[in-house]
Amino acid sequence: MKENKTQKEKQEIELLIEEGESLQVEFKESYNSKICQDIVAFANSKGGKILIGVTDNKKKIGYVLSNRIKAEIFDLARKCDPSITIHLKCVDNITIVEVPEHDEKPYSCSFGYYKRFDGISQKLSQKEIKAIFKDNTSESYDEKTIKNFNSSNLSLKKINTFLKFSEIDIKASEQNLGSILASLSLKNGPFLNQTALLFFAKNTAQLTPQSQMTLLSFKSINKVTIFDKKEIRDDLFTQFNEAIFFLQRHLSQQAIINGIKRIDQYEIPLEALREAIANAIIHRDYSLKGTSIQLEIYPNRVEILSPGSLHAGITTKNIGSISIRRNEKIADMFARLKIVERAGTGIHRIREVLKANNLRAPQIKTVGPFLKIVLWRPVSSEVSSEVSSEVSSEVSSEVLSDTMNKILNLIKLNNKTSISEISKKINFSTRTIEKNLKKLTHKKFIKRVGNTSSGYWKILK
């Protein structure tokens, strides 16, 4: 019996190593006193295992603790505030530090407060500590147990697709399915959790109808005429892929010359779009029945609405600077798929990618129970005319010239736009732009706030 148990433990360790670092697994080549940071991070999160004797690229080099180092690790855990209980064992020359999830959050060590974000133990600021632990200590939707749901309800095809894209060199079968689900943290004892259902169920729509996604493309900048529509009632990975295919079908590509190479790139970089879609799936509130994620494509923008209000302590201004995950297990699964960066950097990355491509910053706001992110498309002269006509009809019945309408439209899209940028986009000299700006200011359609370099335009009508 002891031999069988040892063999089983070896197989479980091999599986953990093959799957790589994650929300609940950390690799260390050797012991270091900073291990207390990871102990605290796991205690503040969902618990986890630290494997000592494994490199970041999954190579087993082995590491057996001496009695002195064992005592030191126990002492580090005991000196955390509050004290943390850990378990130590050695399997196949790999030392495993097991840290259960603890109830007296937040925990800290001599280096500060840490929390686990996918495969990284991240230090928290005071603002993050308050925001994360104010109302986020109860069990989240994605980790809830489903007692009437077992492995017979799962699709082996979906699981193997996930393993392939996660670069995990294992093929799922009826024999090893239980071990794979356990190592992916998709089991609570003998039962599966909601994340297993959302990723691998044979019929996701029937079991969780509120997990669907609606894809829409409109001919005009408002919601008058639908050009294309698709409902996705399937697992979360399929939803993500279908959303990206839909965007690729409806967005234009442009040629970028990089040195001697010609690169075809979508008008909104796919990297930003992927992050935005993944962010909507990861952070949505799956307990809100009768809702769906909505992806809406307009001639001048892409809008993504995700059900769920912001966490306490998070606002549309500081979102992206504070890392809070509504669904940590779902986030971990997307990190394994290499779809999102670890440590909750999605919004920040979107901003950086758009800035690097000289595109307008994303707009983020709450709309009732939804969070909306708007990614702006480059404005063509055709779209500019359409938007400007709508702007002029909304703002005032007074007749403006075509040039002034175009300028007003560009200011509405980006109130920090410069005279030279406007000149390039509508093909008029900077002198002509200046004259029209003066007319718009005189007619009290716009007002300049601040100086030339750091100010912005304010629309008055």
Legacy VTK file of the C-alpha trace (Angstrom):
# vtk DataFile Version 3.0
C-alpha trace
ASCII
DATASET POLYDATA
POINTS 461 float
0.000 0.000 0.000
2.828 2.402 0.902
4.527 1.678 -2.439
1.280 2.436 -4.327
0.864 5.703 -2.420
4.447 6.745 -3.221
3.929 5.941 -6.915
0.705 7.950 -6.974
2.447 10.921 -5.325
5.233 10.755 -7.946
2.673 10.795 -10.753
0.897 13.802 -9.208
4.185 15.713 -8.934
5.072 14.880 -12.556
1.670 16.206 -13.612
2.087 19.440 -11.612
5.528 20.013 -13.138
4.263 19.357 -16.678
1.386 21.816 -16.243
3.748 24.526 -14.999
3.419 27.388 -12.532
-0.094 28.598 -11.894
-2.473 30.128 -9.372
-1.692 27.282 -6.964
1.773 26.041 -8.008
5.187 27.758 -7.675
8.616 26.385 -8.691
11.875 27.094 -6.831
15.324 25.821 -7.792
16.517 26.008 -4.202
15.574 27.350 -0.791
15.677 31.085 -0.058
14.316 32.919 2.981
12.097 34.980 0.622
9.960 31.861 0.335
7.783 33.482 3.000
6.465 35.829 0.273
4.995 32.839 -1.587
3.683 31.295 1.645
1.793 34.534 2.400
0.583 34.836 -1.206
-0.917 31.331 -1.152
-2.485 31.860 2.291
-4.107 35.075 1.027
-5.329 33.331 -2.142
-6.605 29.788 -2.664
-3.708 27.921 -1.073
-1.085 26.077 -3.092
2.147 24.115 -3.363
5.748 25.332 -3.595
7.942 22.767 -5.371
11.613 23.204 -4.409
14.027 21.538 -6.822
12.270 22.506 -10.077
13.406 25.216 -12.514
11.095 27.758 -14.158
11.295 25.791 -17.424
9.994 22.623 -15.671
13.336 20.832 -15.263
13.664 18.592 -12.197
17.001 19.194 -10.468
15.996 17.946 -7.015
16.397 19.561 -3.608
16.186 17.809 -0.248
15.907 20.023 2.831
18.161 19.591 5.829
16.543 19.551 9.272
17.910 23.055 9.886
16.258 24.499 6.762
13.012 22.671 7.547
12.963 24.326 10.954
13.714 27.699 9.334
10.760 27.398 6.919
8.377 26.459 9.737
9.710 29.425 11.719
9.158 31.828 8.786
5.551 30.635 8.458
4.979 30.924 12.206
6.325 34.502 12.240
3.865 35.631 9.549
1.063 37.835 10.827
-1.201 36.021 11.604
0.749 32.775 11.887
0.435 30.401 8.900
0.217 26.614 9.069
2.198 24.715 6.414
3.062 21.076 5.631
6.399 19.788 4.321
7.140 16.550 2.480
9.677 15.180 0.005
8.622 13.204 -3.084
11.149 11.924 -5.623
13.833 14.365 -4.326
11.444 17.313 -4.751
10.546 19.199 -1.569
6.910 20.289 -1.406
5.698 23.098 0.835
1.924 22.831 1.075
0.094 26.016 2.092
-3.648 25.687 2.742
-5.925 28.649 2.086
-6.294 30.485 5.400
-9.304 32.262 6.918
-7.782 35.228 8.767
-6.884 37.290 5.680
-4.911 39.406 5.066
-1.597 37.739 6.011
1.795 39.432 5.849
5.458 38.543 6.267
8.501 40.701 6.989
8.538 41.779 3.306
4.897 42.912 3.279
1.545 41.667 1.951
1.406 39.327 -1.066
-1.305 37.626 -3.087
-1.214 35.045 -5.845
-2.088 36.197 -9.370
-1.897 33.221 -11.753
1.781 32.154 -11.619
3.138 35.165 -9.712
3.252 36.171 -6.055
2.639 39.910 -6.239
3.254 42.492 -3.511
0.218 44.578 -2.644
-0.107 48.263 -1.893
-2.255 49.464 1.015
-5.014 50.429 -1.427
-4.938 46.961 -2.995
-5.033 45.298 0.417
-8.170 47.203 1.404
-9.839 46.662 -1.959
-9.069 42.945 -2.217
-10.035 41.925 1.288
-12.949 44.272 1.937
-15.571 42.122 0.209
-13.592 39.422 -1.549
-13.056 36.781 1.102
-16.126 34.636 0.381
-16.185 31.832 -2.166
-16.389 33.186 -5.719
-18.731 31.843 -8.400
-15.999 30.067 -10.388
-14.920 27.914 -7.426
-18.368 26.841 -6.246
-18.967 23.098 -6.130
-21.596 21.517 -8.393
-22.837 18.346 -6.705
-24.852 17.042 -9.670
-21.974 17.525 -12.102
-19.250 14.887 -12.628
-16.619 13.817 -15.156
-19.246 12.059 -17.322
-20.607 15.542 -18.154
-17.228 16.657 -19.507
-15.902 16.633 -23.072
-12.521 14.908 -23.440
-12.133 16.711 -26.765
-12.409 20.117 -25.066
-9.982 19.058 -22.333
-7.395 17.837 -24.858
-7.765 21.045 -26.881
-7.080 23.004 -23.708
-4.019 20.868 -22.869
-2.670 21.303 -26.402
-2.987 25.108 -26.400
-1.548 25.222 -22.872
1.490 23.302 -24.155
0.930 20.565 -21.590
2.281 17.336 -23.071
-0.430 15.058 -21.693
-3.439 13.436 -23.364
-6.572 13.222 -21.238
-8.316 9.871 -20.956
-10.912 8.291 -18.678
-8.030 6.851 -16.625
-6.103 10.059 -15.856
-8.991 12.554 -16.029
-9.395 12.824 -12.257
-5.702 13.628 -11.723
-5.718 16.255 -14.503
-8.795 18.008 -13.104
-7.331 17.964 -9.599
-3.999 19.412 -10.753
-5.878 22.184 -12.602
-7.727 22.965 -9.320
-11.087 22.099 -10.884
-12.128 19.680 -8.145
-13.281 20.299 -4.586
-12.841 16.857 -3.087
-14.890 14.433 -5.207
-16.913 17.233 -6.831
-16.191 19.514 -9.778
-16.452 23.301 -9.611
-18.035 25.887 -11.906
-14.755 26.517 -13.777
-14.711 22.891 -14.958
-18.245 23.383 -16.277
-17.498 26.714 -17.992
-14.472 25.293 -19.841
-15.166 21.608 -20.416
-18.893 20.791 -20.170
-20.416 18.931 -23.117
-23.363 21.333 -23.056
-22.311 24.591 -21.402
-25.356 26.566 -22.589
-27.832 24.152 -21.036
-26.093 24.158 -17.658
-25.203 27.881 -17.467
-27.303 29.815 -19.998
-26.047 33.148 -18.620
-22.481 32.411 -19.761
-23.194 33.223 -23.418
-21.697 35.943 -25.633
-23.461 38.101 -28.249
-21.482 39.422 -31.246
-22.900 42.367 -33.236
-21.719 44.505 -36.128
-23.539 47.732 -37.053
-23.540 49.642 -40.347
-23.770 53.052 -38.686
-22.289 54.600 -35.555
-25.558 54.039 -33.711
-27.629 50.857 -33.197
-30.067 51.453 -36.033
-28.973 48.816 -38.585
-27.430 45.451 -37.646
-24.985 44.211 -40.295
-24.046 40.882 -38.682
-25.032 39.008 -35.521
-23.911 35.810 -33.823
-24.787 34.172 -30.478
-22.083 32.010 -28.867
-23.473 29.504 -26.370
-20.446 27.364 -25.646
-17.400 27.079 -23.360
-15.276 30.118 -22.503
-12.356 29.195 -24.776
-14.742 28.842 -27.732
-16.339 32.189 -26.845
-12.926 33.850 -26.867
-11.932 32.356 -30.230
-15.280 33.152 -31.881
-15.062 36.767 -30.689
-11.577 37.148 -32.211
-12.721 35.587 -35.524
-15.689 37.982 -35.595
-13.395 40.985 -35.054
-11.011 39.822 -37.767
-13.920 39.489 -40.185
-15.210 43.020 -39.601
-12.063 45.073 -38.957
-9.774 46.327 -41.703
-6.108 45.507 -42.135
-3.458 48.023 -43.024
0.115 47.620 -44.244
2.869 48.770 -41.881
6.406 49.129 -43.264
9.003 48.075 -40.686
12.454 48.530 -42.214
12.357 46.478 -45.421
9.438 44.327 -44.229
5.756 44.872 -44.951
3.548 43.848 -42.035
-0.241 43.545 -42.316
-1.844 44.706 -39.087
-5.459 45.161 -38.019
-6.570 48.753 -37.512
-6.909 47.979 -33.794
-3.998 45.668 -32.860
-5.087 42.097 -32.121
-3.039 42.155 -28.919
-5.290 44.890 -27.493
-8.458 43.154 -28.724
-7.407 39.793 -27.241
-6.710 41.396 -23.862
-10.056 43.237 -23.904
-12.077 40.099 -24.762
-10.229 37.968 -22.207
-10.664 40.694 -19.589
-14.438 40.693 -20.174
-14.651 36.889 -19.827
-12.405 36.732 -16.752
-14.014 39.566 -14.796
-17.693 39.126 -15.646
-20.203 38.268 -12.927
-21.486 34.818 -13.888
-24.134 34.883 -11.153
-26.139 37.542 -13.059
-28.762 35.507 -14.888
-30.297 36.752 -18.131
-27.108 38.595 -19.161
-24.380 38.029 -21.718
-21.107 39.622 -22.770
-21.781 41.895 -25.751
-19.200 42.665 -28.413
-20.407 45.499 -30.650
-18.529 46.748 -33.724
-19.306 50.215 -35.129
-17.631 52.120 -38.003
-15.709 54.254 -35.482
-15.288 51.975 -32.452
-15.498 48.551 -30.807
-17.486 48.264 -27.571
-17.285 45.345 -25.140
-19.834 45.146 -22.331
-19.285 42.672 -19.528
-21.883 41.951 -16.795
-20.724 42.905 -13.317
-20.005 46.112 -11.432
-16.542 47.115 -10.220
-15.123 45.741 -6.963
-15.079 47.958 -3.914
-12.026 50.213 -4.098
-11.854 50.059 -7.907
-12.986 52.971 -10.055
-12.854 53.645 -13.797
-9.893 55.924 -13.020
-7.704 53.476 -11.085
-8.727 50.313 -12.947
-5.590 48.711 -14.331
-3.394 50.031 -11.524
-5.001 47.713 -8.946
-5.142 43.966 -9.612
-8.340 42.286 -8.457
-9.763 39.152 -10.010
-13.467 38.367 -9.650
-12.822 34.840 -10.973
-9.301 33.733 -10.089
-9.632 30.167 -11.375
-10.943 31.358 -14.742
-8.066 33.864 -14.886
-5.602 31.068 -14.140
-7.021 28.943 -16.969
-6.619 31.813 -19.467
-3.065 32.397 -18.236
-2.296 28.713 -18.863
-3.642 29.137 -22.407
-1.077 31.951 -22.875
-3.970 34.267 -23.797
-3.400 36.842 -21.064
-0.316 38.058 -19.258
0.059 37.048 -15.636
-0.428 39.385 -12.662
-3.559 41.129 -13.927
-1.924 43.606 -16.329
-4.654 43.498 -19.017
-5.973 47.088 -18.954
-2.453 48.481 -18.642
-1.299 46.420 -21.644
-4.266 47.579 -23.738
-3.368 51.200 -23.033
0.287 50.625 -23.853
-0.435 48.801 -27.136
-2.851 51.493 -28.316
-0.413 54.246 -27.369
2.428 52.501 -29.242
0.217 52.433 -32.350
-0.790 56.104 -32.015
-4.401 55.200 -31.278
-6.724 56.886 -28.839
-6.739 55.575 -25.262
-9.584 53.195 -24.382
-12.681 54.556 -22.694
-13.807 52.605 -19.618
-17.093 53.268 -17.859
-19.941 51.571 -16.010
-23.345 51.263 -17.673
-25.846 49.978 -15.129
-24.705 46.483 -14.079
-22.198 46.334 -16.988
-18.597 47.446 -17.404
-17.953 48.894 -20.862
-14.612 49.287 -22.620
-14.476 51.237 -25.889
-11.585 50.800 -28.340
-11.543 53.513 -31.001
-10.954 52.702 -34.670
-8.945 55.109 -36.865
-11.478 57.497 -38.447
-11.724 57.439 -42.254
-13.079 60.478 -44.117
-16.279 58.504 -44.798
-16.824 57.679 -41.131
-15.744 61.172 -40.144
-18.537 62.650 -42.270
-21.081 60.241 -40.776
-20.042 60.974 -37.212
-19.834 64.692 -37.823
-23.378 64.797 -39.203
-24.623 63.012 -36.088
-22.563 65.273 -33.857
-23.935 68.397 -35.530
-27.524 67.158 -35.260
-27.035 66.255 -31.596
-25.143 69.362 -30.600
-27.043 72.088 -32.391
-29.401 72.858 -35.210
-27.059 75.632 -36.335
-25.473 74.921 -39.737
-21.736 74.300 -39.682
-19.414 73.885 -42.623
-18.269 70.402 -43.600
-14.749 71.238 -42.401
-15.994 72.430 -39.006
-18.133 69.305 -38.626
-15.114 67.106 -39.337
-13.000 69.021 -36.823
-15.765 68.815 -34.206
-16.022 65.089 -34.775
-12.293 64.535 -34.282
-12.370 66.591 -31.085
-15.288 64.519 -29.836
-13.282 61.359 -30.492
-10.117 62.777 -28.892
-10.350 66.049 -26.970
-6.543 66.240 -26.712
-5.978 66.077 -30.462
-3.559 68.661 -31.868
-3.914 71.022 -34.824
-1.272 69.058 -36.769
-3.102 65.752 -36.121
-6.411 67.236 -37.331
-4.619 68.656 -40.385
-3.259 65.242 -41.366
-6.567 63.423 -40.843
-8.786 65.724 -42.923
-6.167 66.931 -45.437
-6.261 70.673 -44.769
-3.433 73.041 -43.887
-2.802 73.859 -40.241
-3.701 77.499 -41.025
-7.170 76.400 -42.253
-7.636 74.275 -39.122
-6.698 77.215 -36.880
-9.239 79.486 -38.634
-12.029 76.911 -38.250
-11.150 76.305 -34.613
-11.489 80.036 -33.984
-14.920 80.008 -35.653
-16.031 77.024 -33.537
-14.764 78.790 -30.416
-16.511 82.038 -31.393
-19.802 80.156 -31.996
-19.293 78.578 -28.545
-19.225 75.000 -29.832
-15.855 74.374 -28.181
-13.586 75.908 -25.573
-9.858 75.474 -25.041
-8.927 74.412 -21.505
-5.268 74.710 -20.457
-2.228 75.551 -22.578
-1.306 74.445 -26.088
0.853 71.447 -25.125
-1.021 69.923 -22.167
-4.551 71.325 -22.533
-7.668 69.893 -24.160
-10.807 70.901 -26.062
-14.140 70.995 -24.260
-17.362 70.605 -26.298
-19.933 73.126 -25.089
-22.917 72.289 -27.285
LINES 1 462
461 0 1 2 3 4 5 6 7 8 9 10 11 12 13 14 15 16 17 18 19 20 21 22 23 24 25 26 27 28 29 30 31 32 33 34 35 36 37 38 39 40 41 42 43 44 45 46 47 48 49 50 51 52 53 54 55 56 57 58 59 60 61 62 63 64 65 66 67 68 69 70 71 72 73 74 75 76 77 78 79 80 81 82 83 84 85 86 87 88 89 90 91 92 93 94 95 96 97 98 99 100 101 102 103 104 105 106 107 108 109 110 111 112 113 114 115 116 117 118 119 120 121 122 123 124 125 126 127 128 129 130 131 132 133 134 135 136 137 138 139 140 141 142 143 144 145 146 147 148 149 150 151 152 153 154 155 156 157 158 159 160 161 162 163 164 165 166 167 168 169 170 171 172 173 174 175 176 177 178 179 180 181 182 183 184 185 186 187 188 189 190 191 192 193 194 195 196 197 198 199 200 201 202 203 204 205 206 207 208 209 210 211 212 213 214 215 216 217 218 219 220 221 222 223 224 225 226 227 228 229 230 231 232 233 234 235 236 237 238 239 240 241 242 243 244 245 246 247 248 249 250 251 252 253 254 255 256 257 258 259 260 261 262 263 264 265 266 267 268 269 270 271 272 273 274 275 276 277 278 279 280 281 282 283 284 285 286 287 288 289 290 291 292 293 294 295 296 297 298 299 300 301 302 303 304 305 306 307 308 309 310 311 312 313 314 315 316 317 318 319 320 321 322 323 324 325 326 327 328 329 330 331 332 333 334 335 336 337 338 339 340 341 342 343 344 345 346 347 348 349 350 351 352 353 354 355 356 357 358 359 360 361 362 363 364 365 366 367 368 369 370 371 372 373 374 375 376 377 378 379 380 381 382 383 384 385 386 387 388 389 390 391 392 393 394 395 396 397 398 399 400 401 402 403 404 405 406 407 408 409 410 411 412 413 414 415 416 417 418 419 420 421 422 423 424 425 426 427 428 429 430 431 432 433 434 435 436 437 438 439 440 441 442 443 444 445 446 447 448 449 450 451 452 453 454 455 456 457 458 459 460
